[in-house]
Amino acid sequence: MIVKNVATCLQQEVLRQNLCVGCGACLGNCPYLRMYKGKVVLLDQCNLCQGQCYEHCPRTHLDLDGISQKIFGLPYGSDEIGMVTHVFMARSTDAAVKVKAQYGGTVTALICFALDEGFIDTAVLTLSEDKSSPEGILVSTKEGVLNCAGSSYLGTPTLEAFNRGTQDDNRRKIGVVGTPCQVQALAKMRTSTLDNRNNVDKLNLVIGLFCTWALAPDKFIPFLRNKVRLQDIIKLDIPPPPANVFEIYTSSQRLSVPLDEIRGFIMPSCAYCIDMTAEFSDISVGATEGISGWNTVIVRSGKGSDLVKAAEAKGIIEVDALPSENLKHLKEASLLKKRRAIQNIIEKTGDADDLLYLKVPPKVTKQLLVK
């Protein structure tokens, strides 16, 4: 019997299959794995038969029902946007946050508040100073949070910073802002049976971002360089439908690129992702379609609810009801992503019973595929 090491398994099952999402969950602890030009590369083999790199990867054995049971105490269902306790609109009341942040600034406001009030002592965010090499960063001040405001739309190994942060004895309560795949990795860390779980008990807050897809840095950055000077970019944006454009803001102009030109730079792994709203987070946040300056907020856990209520009570954020039509559109978009992903996986494997990395209750799979 041949026993494969975890590096070989990761290489065969994820890296060579174009399933790697570049989340960074495998980085920061292992001397053999590095991020190079937007891709995870294996520098050498290791002799471990089990390890964090493989166990925490969101593209290996993702048991949706098992994770849901452990995190929320409920089975994974066919709900379009996952576990929900409240859904509403919110926005920051801080002018400084509104200037720097994307849309309503809710995430930035909540992280600043969480740091101020001691919900967390460290935030793991994504910093993209020159828009070409975003990376995870550990911050503990409002200034640090504001420096990370805005979206890059690039696949980013943010969780490498989380892995580093958990090794620091001075950091005891960590909050992470991440995309759905990064949130899945964190959920796997929290529910892992490994003896060494990388001090994941320090994870005290997870804010997930709505995400339809991310762009591959090695492909998108050369395209961007042909349009503008990277150092001149101050903001990237994808306006809600029906705009169908990718917008590049500099200090002197706004350049609109047809979204169809951008789709060729989408990371291949995004085609196999079923999660649009970061379903295993405490709070999920995205833009509110058609309502400028507001975010859609999904509260999923008691911890998330406590933070939002406290922030609203102190006037850090203001909230309003989400129009029923907006919620309907969000659910439709999320369901469409789930269906496309499962169909793409089945097309890749050629077997409806082989969903690659996904373990989904058969009843849920059947419900998702019904049109």
C-alpha positions as a Python dict, from the first residue, in 0.01 Angstrom:
ca = {
    (1, 'M'): (0, 0, 0),
    (2, 'I'): (135, 342, -102),
    (3, 'V'): (76, 619, 152),
    (4, 'K'): (84, 959, -14),
    (5, 'N'): (212, 1262, 172),
    (6, 'V'): (-4, 1571, 201),
    (7, 'A'): (206, 1772, -44),
    (8, 'T'): (152, 1509, -314),
    (9, 'C'): (-220, 1498, -244),
    (10, 'L'): (-248, 1877, -256),
    (11, 'Q'): (-55, 1884, -582),
    (12, 'Q'): (-263, 1613, -749),
    (13, 'E'): (-608, 1700, -617),
    (14, 'V'): (-595, 2079, -611),
    (15, 'L'): (-301, 2252, -779),
    (16, 'R'): (-293, 2040, -1097),
    (17, 'Q'): (-673, 2036, -1122),
    (18, 'N'): (-702, 2418, -1138),
    (19, 'L'): (-898, 2411, -814),
    (20, 'C'): (-664, 2630, -608),
    (21, 'V'): (-832, 2954, -504),
    (22, 'G'): (-514, 3118, -374),
    (23, 'C'): (-674, 3185, -35),
    (24, 'G'): (-349, 3147, 161),
    (25, 'A'): (-475, 2881, 404),
    (26, 'C'): (-180, 2656, 318),
    (27, 'L'): (77, 2935, 353),
    (28, 'G'): (258, 3080, 649),
    (29, 'N'): (320, 2751, 831),
    (30, 'C'): (483, 2530, 570),
    (31, 'P'): (837, 2591, 437),
    (32, 'Y'): (757, 2417, 108),
    (33, 'L'): (458, 2620, -12),
    (34, 'R'): (486, 2973, -147),
    (35, 'M'): (279, 3218, -348),
    (36, 'Y'): (448, 3311, -678),
    (37, 'K'): (286, 3541, -935),
    (38, 'G'): (-59, 3473, -799),
    (39, 'K'): (-22, 3096, -777),
    (40, 'V'): (65, 2856, -497),
    (41, 'V'): (379, 2657, -585),
    (42, 'L'): (532, 2357, -414),
    (43, 'L'): (906, 2405, -364),
    (44, 'D'): (983, 2057, -235),
    (45, 'Q'): (821, 1740, -105),
    (46, 'C'): (750, 1672, 260),
    (47, 'N'): (704, 1343, 442),
    (48, 'L'): (391, 1425, 645),
    (49, 'C'): (90, 1199, 597),
    (50, 'Q'): (-141, 1465, 736),
    (51, 'G'): (-104, 1839, 766),
    (52, 'Q'): (-273, 2175, 776),
    (53, 'C'): (-204, 2255, 410),
    (54, 'Y'): (-428, 1972, 295),
    (55, 'E'): (-678, 1965, 581),
    (56, 'H'): (-754, 2337, 577),
    (57, 'C'): (-769, 2382, 199),
    (58, 'P'): (-1124, 2478, 95),
    (59, 'R'): (-1087, 2260, -215),
    (60, 'T'): (-1028, 1930, -35),
    (61, 'H'): (-1313, 1728, 124),
    (62, 'L'): (-1548, 2017, 203),
    (63, 'D'): (-1828, 1859, 408),
    (64, 'L'): (-2093, 2129, 400),
    (65, 'D'): (-2334, 1951, 632),
    (66, 'G'): (-2064, 1859, 885),
    (67, 'I'): (-1935, 2216, 897),
    (68, 'S'): (-2284, 2363, 927),
    (69, 'Q'): (-2370, 2128, 1212),
    (70, 'K'): (-2057, 2224, 1405),
    (71, 'I'): (-2070, 2600, 1343),
    (72, 'F'): (-2443, 2671, 1348),
    (73, 'G'): (-2584, 2354, 1506),
    (74, 'L'): (-2805, 2303, 1201),
    (75, 'P'): (-2783, 2087, 889),
    (76, 'Y'): (-2677, 2239, 559),
    (77, 'G'): (-2992, 2312, 364),
    (78, 'S'): (-3092, 2425, 18),
    (79, 'D'): (-3140, 2787, 125),
    (80, 'E'): (-3002, 3009, -150),
    (81, 'I'): (-2793, 3227, 81),
    (82, 'G'): (-2725, 2988, 368),
    (83, 'M'): (-2797, 3027, 738),
    (84, 'V'): (-2971, 3360, 810),
    (85, 'T'): (-3098, 3528, 1127),
    (86, 'H'): (-3140, 3881, 984),
    (87, 'V'): (-3103, 4051, 646),
    (88, 'F'): (-3104, 4429, 604),
    (89, 'M'): (-2924, 4729, 454),
    (90, 'A'): (-2656, 4921, 642),
    (91, 'R'): (-2400, 5194, 593),
    (92, 'S'): (-2133, 5370, 796),
    (93, 'T'): (-2210, 5704, 958),
    (94, 'D'): (-1843, 5807, 959),
    (95, 'A'): (-1749, 6046, 677),
    (96, 'A'): (-1385, 5931, 687),
    (97, 'V'): (-1495, 5572, 634),
    (98, 'K'): (-1735, 5662, 352),
    (99, 'V'): (-1459, 5841, 160),
    (100, 'K'): (-1225, 5541, 173),
    (101, 'A'): (-1459, 5244, 167),
    (102, 'Q'): (-1643, 5060, -108),
    (103, 'Y'): (-2018, 5129, -122),
    (104, 'G'): (-2162, 5182, 227),
    (105, 'G'): (-1845, 5120, 424),
    (106, 'T'): (-2020, 4876, 656),
    (107, 'V'): (-1733, 4628, 677),
    (108, 'T'): (-1479, 4900, 750),
    (109, 'A'): (-1706, 5052, 1014),
    (110, 'L'): (-1772, 4717, 1185),
    (111, 'I'): (-1404, 4622, 1196),
    (112, 'C'): (-1304, 4961, 1340),
    (113, 'F'): (-1580, 4929, 1600),
    (114, 'A'): (-1484, 4569, 1682),
    (115, 'L'): (-1127, 4683, 1751),
    (116, 'D'): (-1237, 4983, 1957),
    (117, 'E'): (-1477, 4781, 2171),
    (118, 'G'): (-1250, 4481, 2223),
    (119, 'F'): (-1452, 4230, 2022),
    (120, 'I'): (-1116, 4166, 1854),
    (121, 'D'): (-761, 4289, 1907),
    (122, 'T'): (-638, 4220, 1553),
    (123, 'A'): (-799, 4227, 1209),
    (124, 'V'): (-679, 4026, 911),
    (125, 'L'): (-751, 4235, 602),
    (126, 'T'): (-636, 4262, 242),
    (127, 'L'): (-400, 4543, 144),
    (128, 'S'): (-349, 4637, -219),
    (129, 'E'): (-139, 4953, -225),
    (130, 'D'): (-42, 4939, -593),
    (131, 'K'): (-337, 4724, -712),
    (132, 'S'): (-93, 4464, -846),
    (133, 'S'): (8, 4257, -546),
    (134, 'P'): (-264, 4244, -281),
    (135, 'E'): (-169, 4059, 37),
    (136, 'G'): (-303, 3977, 378),
    (137, 'I'): (-208, 4213, 658),
    (138, 'L'): (-255, 4227, 1035),
    (139, 'V'): (-391, 4560, 1163),
    (140, 'S'): (-499, 4687, 1504),
    (141, 'T'): (-583, 5055, 1440),
    (142, 'K'): (-847, 5253, 1254),
    (143, 'E'): (-577, 5399, 1032),
    (144, 'G'): (-466, 5049, 937),
    (145, 'V'): (-823, 4946, 860),
    (146, 'L'): (-884, 5253, 642),
    (147, 'N'): (-567, 5178, 444),
    (148, 'C'): (-724, 4846, 346),
    (149, 'A'): (-1065, 4984, 248),
    (150, 'G'): (-1192, 4914, -103),
    (151, 'S'): (-1193, 4612, -333),
    (152, 'S'): (-917, 4470, -553),
    (153, 'Y'): (-1115, 4187, -719),
    (154, 'L'): (-795, 3981, -731),
    (155, 'G'): (-741, 3638, -580),
    (156, 'T'): (-540, 3709, -264),
    (157, 'P'): (-364, 3480, -11),
    (158, 'T'): (-510, 3675, 282),
    (159, 'L'): (-512, 3376, 518),
    (160, 'E'): (-134, 3358, 516),
    (161, 'A'): (-150, 3663, 744),
    (162, 'F'): (-403, 3486, 967),
    (163, 'N'): (-168, 3188, 1003),
    (164, 'R'): (111, 3424, 1104),
    (165, 'G'): (-112, 3612, 1344),
    (166, 'T'): (-219, 3305, 1538),
    (167, 'Q'): (148, 3234, 1616),
    (168, 'D'): (185, 3570, 1792),
    (169, 'D'): (117, 3541, 2166),
    (170, 'N'): (16, 3908, 2180),
    (171, 'R'): (-276, 3847, 1946),
    (172, 'R'): (-559, 3672, 2127),
    (173, 'K'): (-884, 3770, 1949),
    (174, 'I'): (-855, 3786, 1571),
    (175, 'G'): (-1115, 3897, 1321),
    (176, 'V'): (-1093, 3813, 951),
    (177, 'V'): (-1255, 3975, 649),
    (178, 'G'): (-1253, 3732, 360),
    (179, 'T'): (-1414, 3600, 45),
    (180, 'P'): (-1635, 3288, 50),
    (181, 'C'): (-1347, 3048, -25),
    (182, 'Q'): (-1138, 3203, 252),
    (183, 'V'): (-1434, 3174, 489),
    (184, 'Q'): (-1467, 2807, 394),
    (185, 'A'): (-1101, 2755, 480),
    (186, 'L'): (-1153, 2920, 819),
    (187, 'A'): (-1456, 2699, 878),
    (188, 'K'): (-1244, 2392, 805),
    (189, 'M'): (-981, 2516, 1051),
    (190, 'R'): (-1247, 2562, 1319),
    (191, 'T'): (-1391, 2214, 1267),
    (192, 'S'): (-1063, 2030, 1199),
    (193, 'T'): (-981, 1713, 1390),
    (194, 'L'): (-605, 1772, 1364),
    (195, 'D'): (-423, 1793, 1695),
    (196, 'N'): (-243, 2106, 1573),
    (197, 'R'): (-509, 2347, 1449),
    (198, 'N'): (-284, 2652, 1433),
    (199, 'N'): (-435, 2821, 1741),
    (200, 'V'): (-757, 2871, 1548),
    (201, 'D'): (-941, 2924, 1877),
    (202, 'K'): (-807, 3280, 1853),
    (203, 'L'): (-1047, 3337, 1564),
    (204, 'N'): (-1318, 3555, 1717),
    (205, 'L'): (-1499, 3711, 1421),
    (206, 'V'): (-1547, 3632, 1053),
    (207, 'I'): (-1696, 3887, 814),
    (208, 'G'): (-1753, 3744, 469),
    (209, 'L'): (-1775, 3935, 142),
    (210, 'F'): (-2018, 3858, -138),
    (211, 'C'): (-1818, 3726, -433),
    (212, 'T'): (-1915, 3599, -776),
    (213, 'W'): (-1555, 3546, -893),
    (214, 'A'): (-1199, 3669, -849),
    (215, 'L'): (-938, 3763, -1107),
    (216, 'A'): (-610, 3580, -1157),
    (217, 'P'): (-330, 3832, -1082),
    (218, 'D'): (-83, 3681, -1329),
    (219, 'K'): (-330, 3738, -1614),
    (220, 'F'): (-520, 4049, -1508),
    (221, 'I'): (-231, 4273, -1399),
    (222, 'P'): (-60, 4280, -1744),
    (223, 'F'): (-399, 4373, -1894),
    (224, 'L'): (-440, 4650, -1637),
    (225, 'R'): (-90, 4784, -1704),
    (226, 'N'): (-185, 4831, -2069),
    (227, 'K'): (-475, 5050, -1965),
    (228, 'V'): (-330, 5276, -1695),
    (229, 'R'): (-30, 5320, -1470),
    (230, 'L'): (-87, 5099, -1167),
    (231, 'Q'): (36, 5365, -926),
    (232, 'D'): (-235, 5602, -1051),
    (233, 'I'): (-525, 5368, -967),
    (234, 'I'): (-730, 5477, -668),
    (235, 'K'): (-1028, 5245, -702),
    (236, 'L'): (-1164, 4945, -894),
    (237, 'D'): (-1536, 4878, -912),
    (238, 'I'): (-1798, 4656, -1072),
    (239, 'P'): (-2128, 4847, -1061),
    (240, 'P'): (-2443, 4638, -1007),
    (241, 'P'): (-2641, 4518, -1313),
    (242, 'P'): (-2733, 4626, -1571),
    (243, 'A'): (-2407, 4826, -1603),
    (244, 'N'): (-2200, 4525, -1724),
    (245, 'V'): (-1869, 4715, -1698),
    (246, 'F'): (-1550, 4707, -1493),
    (247, 'E'): (-1452, 5055, -1379),
    (248, 'I'): (-1097, 5180, -1317),
    (249, 'Y'): (-1067, 5508, -1129),
    (250, 'T'): (-754, 5721, -1128),
    (251, 'S'): (-702, 6072, -994),
    (252, 'S'): (-779, 6212, -1338),
    (253, 'Q'): (-1023, 5975, -1509),
    (254, 'R'): (-1270, 5689, -1490),
    (255, 'L'): (-1215, 5415, -1744),
    (256, 'S'): (-1499, 5171, -1816),
    (257, 'V'): (-1407, 4834, -1962),
    (258, 'P'): (-1678, 4594, -2087),
    (259, 'L'): (-1715, 4316, -1834),
    (260, 'D'): (-1685, 4060, -2112),
    (261, 'E'): (-1322, 4169, -2160),
    (262, 'I'): (-1255, 4094, -1793),
    (263, 'R'): (-1416, 3750, -1776),
    (264, 'G'): (-1119, 3587, -1947),
    (265, 'F'): (-907, 3670, -1641),
    (266, 'I'): (-1134, 3495, -1390),
    (267, 'M'): (-955, 3230, -1184),
    (268, 'P'): (-1043, 2882, -1320),
    (269, 'S'): (-1127, 2761, -969),
    (270, 'C'): (-1417, 3007, -944),
    (271, 'A'): (-1616, 2791, -1184),
    (272, 'Y'): (-1640, 2522, -916),
    (273, 'C'): (-1736, 2743, -619),
    (274, 'I'): (-2095, 2718, -493),
    (275, 'D'): (-2082, 2998, -237),
    (276, 'M'): (-2157, 3358, -332),
    (277, 'T'): (-2239, 3502, 12),
    (278, 'A'): (-1974, 3352, 245),
    (279, 'E'): (-2221, 3122, 416),
    (280, 'F'): (-2000, 3015, 709),
    (281, 'S'): (-1922, 3367, 833),
    (282, 'D'): (-2068, 3550, 1133),
    (283, 'I'): (-2174, 3839, 909),
    (284, 'S'): (-2183, 3860, 530),
    (285, 'V'): (-2173, 4191, 344),
    (286, 'G'): (-2207, 4300, -18),
    (287, 'A'): (-2328, 4588, -232),
    (288, 'T'): (-2700, 4664, -242),
    (289, 'E'): (-2809, 4641, -601),
    (290, 'G'): (-2953, 4962, -737),
    (291, 'I'): (-2923, 5158, -409),
    (292, 'S'): (-2606, 5364, -404),
    (293, 'G'): (-2408, 5397, -82),
    (294, 'W'): (-2564, 5102, 102),
    (295, 'N'): (-2457, 4747, 181),
    (296, 'T'): (-2666, 4435, 208),
    (297, 'V'): (-2591, 4264, 540),
    (298, 'I'): (-2666, 3903, 636),
    (299, 'V'): (-2629, 3821, 1004),
    (300, 'R'): (-2572, 3449, 1062),
    (301, 'S'): (-2450, 3394, 1419),
    (302, 'G'): (-2509, 3522, 1771),
    (303, 'K'): (-2163, 3677, 1769),
    (304, 'G'): (-2242, 3861, 1448),
    (305, 'S'): (-2574, 3978, 1585),
    (306, 'D'): (-2413, 4113, 1903),
    (307, 'L'): (-2160, 4315, 1704),
    (308, 'V'): (-2416, 4463, 1465),
    (309, 'K'): (-2659, 4555, 1742),
    (310, 'A'): (-2385, 4723, 1945),
    (311, 'A'): (-2260, 4916, 1641),
    (312, 'E'): (-2610, 5035, 1557),
    (313, 'A'): (-2683, 5132, 1919),
    (314, 'K'): (-2370, 5352, 1929),
    (315, 'G'): (-2447, 5512, 1593),
    (316, 'I'): (-2151, 5354, 1413),
    (317, 'I'): (-2380, 5225, 1141),
    (318, 'E'): (-2733, 5304, 1035),
    (319, 'V'): (-2965, 5032, 909),
    (320, 'D'): (-3276, 5009, 697),
    (321, 'A'): (-3498, 4737, 559),
    (322, 'L'): (-3377, 4560, 247),
    (323, 'P'): (-3643, 4581, -26),
    (324, 'S'): (-3800, 4241, -93),
    (325, 'E'): (-3708, 4266, -461),
    (326, 'N'): (-3340, 4305, -370),
    (327, 'L'): (-3350, 3998, -147),
    (328, 'K'): (-3520, 3805, -425),
    (329, 'H'): (-3249, 3903, -675),
    (330, 'L'): (-2973, 3813, -426),
    (331, 'K'): (-3122, 3469, -372),
    (332, 'E'): (-3160, 3414, -746),
    (333, 'A'): (-2797, 3510, -811),
    (334, 'S'): (-2670, 3291, -529),
    (335, 'L'): (-2875, 2993, -644),
    (336, 'L'): (-2752, 3040, -1000),
    (337, 'K'): (-2390, 3027, -880),
    (338, 'K'): (-2457, 2705, -688),
    (339, 'R'): (-2621, 2541, -989),
    (340, 'R'): (-2347, 2646, -1230),
    (341, 'A'): (-2075, 2521, -997),
    (342, 'I'): (-2232, 2179, -949),
    (343, 'Q'): (-2297, 2147, -1321),
    (344, 'N'): (-1936, 2245, -1396),
    (345, 'I'): (-1807, 1992, -1143),
    (346, 'I'): (-2019, 1714, -1292),
    (347, 'E'): (-1898, 1811, -1640),
    (348, 'K'): (-1537, 1795, -1514),
    (349, 'T'): (-1573, 1456, -1346),
    (350, 'G'): (-1822, 1305, -1586),
    (351, 'D'): (-2004, 1153, -1290),
    (352, 'A'): (-2301, 1306, -1107),
    (353, 'D'): (-2195, 1117, -795),
    (354, 'D'): (-1841, 1260, -804),
    (355, 'L'): (-1845, 1624, -690),
    (356, 'L'): (-1467, 1651, -654),
    (357, 'Y'): (-1401, 1824, -323),
    (358, 'L'): (-1767, 1881, -232),
    (359, 'K'): (-1969, 1668, 4),
    (360, 'V'): (-2328, 1784, -25),
    (361, 'P'): (-2633, 1605, 112),
    (362, 'P'): (-2789, 1426, -191),
    (363, 'K'): (-3128, 1583, -123),
    (364, 'V'): (-2972, 1929, -134),
    (365, 'T'): (-2788, 1855, -457),
    (366, 'K'): (-3108, 1735, -617),
    (367, 'Q'): (-3296, 2046, -504),
    (368, 'L'): (-3021, 2276, -630),
    (369, 'L'): (-3022, 2118, -974),
    (370, 'V'): (-3398, 2145, -1020),
    (371, 'K'): (-3477, 2436, -1252),
}
